[in-house]
Amino acid sequence: MNLPNSLTTLRIFFVPLLVAVLLTREPNWDFWGLPVHFEVLGVLILLAAAATDAMDGYIARKRREITTLGILLDPIADKLLISAAFISLVQMGLVPAWMVVIIIGREFIVVGLREIAVAEGLIIPASVFGKTKMFLQVIAGCAVILTAMHPALKSLGVILMWLVVVSAVVSAIHYFKMFWSQVNFRVQQRQHRALLIVDPKEKPEDALTR
């Protein structure tokens, strides 16, 4: 459990805290004369969690502490955070459910494709589309949380949510293209090897169906 993995684990612990603040709409108190309502605390929690996402990857690369646990845990922590935040916003009536279905559905699709890729011995790197999507999700989440007490920000929140939905679809398509090109290449390699070891008296299609 090195520092990057500790930060990733901390991001997971932020999830129930964020959900509790958003759904209970508490606390609401004054801090040295400044009103600190639940939406401000919710934004701070989401930003702090997003900061751990940026820090754990940077520290892991700089210290060369990239581990199997970190590779597996980091995307899980991201998806838990974003899913919890947007589902809570649906419950609060601040975001249309169909938008969140698309956003979370994209995450399930990518997880499924990643598992297939791992089974094939492939690693599909994160793309700029995926990183942009994560950035937009955090910014949109903060803006929408603030609309709970500041309706003037509603238009900004709607625009950002549309950007998140578009980025989710675009990144899913891009990820699928990378997945398909690598998996298709691996399948073609296996077929080629099968043809090389086929018995001269057999038909190629017979060798492939054995």
ABEGO torsion letter per residue (X at the ends): XBAAAAAAAAAAAAAAAAAAAAAAGOBBBBBGGBBBBAAAAAAAAAAAAAAAAAAAAAAAAAAGABBAAAAAAAAAAAAAAAAAAAAAAAAAGABBAAAAAAAAAAAAAAAAAAAAAAAAGBBBBBBAAAAAAAAAAAAAAAAAAAAAABAAAAAAAAAAAAAAAAAAAAAAAAAAAAAAAAAAAAAAAAAAAAAAABBAABBAAAAAAX
